[in-house]
Amino acid sequence: MNRGRPRSLRAAAALLLCSIACLPLFGCSGPAPLPVPPAKESAGAWNRRGLAAEARGDRDGAITAFVEALKVNRSIEDTDGAAVALINLARVHRLKGELPPAKERIDDALRLVPPGNPLFPEAAFERAKIGLAAGDLAAAREWAEKAVRADTGPSRGRMLNLLARVDFLEGRMNEARSGAGTALEANRGSGARGEEANSLRLLGDVAAAGGDRKGAEALYLEALAIDKELAESRKIAADLRALGAAAAARGETERALVFYGRAAEVSRNGDDPKGAEAASREVHRLQEKAGPPKRD
């Protein structure tokens, strides 16, 4: 069982978007709807269990539940239901750092949802995320572009953020700035607060890379305010580390140490040892660079 920080409800909701597309929709008037067949209800129940397990940080439990959902959906040839389970499995494997099974699952999903299928943008997005996690920027760009072209709904800002991140990693700063700005507008328009913070953080990264440390700090502070509002521990820590880096680059060592110290504390208490180690490493580096404290 994964004992890391429980996933936020927002993250689980991103997975739930896929499952909703495959559940029957009932109106408020007209003849009574037909009862859901037992097999479909079973598949939906397993999917909900997987989402709940993922939300509380039990990724192994989530995988077990999604595998069961996949099995039931395949037994009744529910193509979209199987695709939902495969997308969810790919995501959880990626979050666990298990990239080969993640890619296998998402490739299976993409064979079931060609362009034009409502699930295609989410499948393409996940394929791009797996490419990014693997360091395959060409694949990440290819699938992020497909996701952006296919999604015209409220998730478009999320797709644009990913494509802008790829631009940033490839050193295409003008494209990254433009893309993140467009994503910011889209996310604000759809009320996607978490993705709004992601856009602001990316714009901060672009500003920092261009030497505008003061502008970067302002953007990181905006992102931090949103992430604290949403209680996103890992993102709060990422914002604080970015603020520490911006302060250090401006020669403000004491402020940098404060930001990195806060980041380490957040990560330690958020069950994120890697984040805590990264922040602590910067604290030690800055302390060694500054040398022993001066005595009066």
Protein Blocks (a to p, Z undefined) as FASTA:
>chain_A
ZZbdcddfklmmmmmmmmmmmpccddfedjddddddfklmmmmmmmmmmmmmmmnopakl
mmmmmmmmmmmmmmnopaklmmmmmmmmmmmmmmnopaklmmmmmmmmmmmmcghiaklm
mmmmmmmmmmmmnopaklmmmmmmmmmmmpccfklmmmmmmmmmmmmmnopaklmmmmmm
mmmmmmmmnopaklmmmmmmmmmmmmmmnopamlmmmmmmmmmmmmmmnopaklmmmmmm
mmmmmmmmnopaklmmmmmmmmmmmmmmnopaklmmmmmmmmmmmmmmnopaddZZ
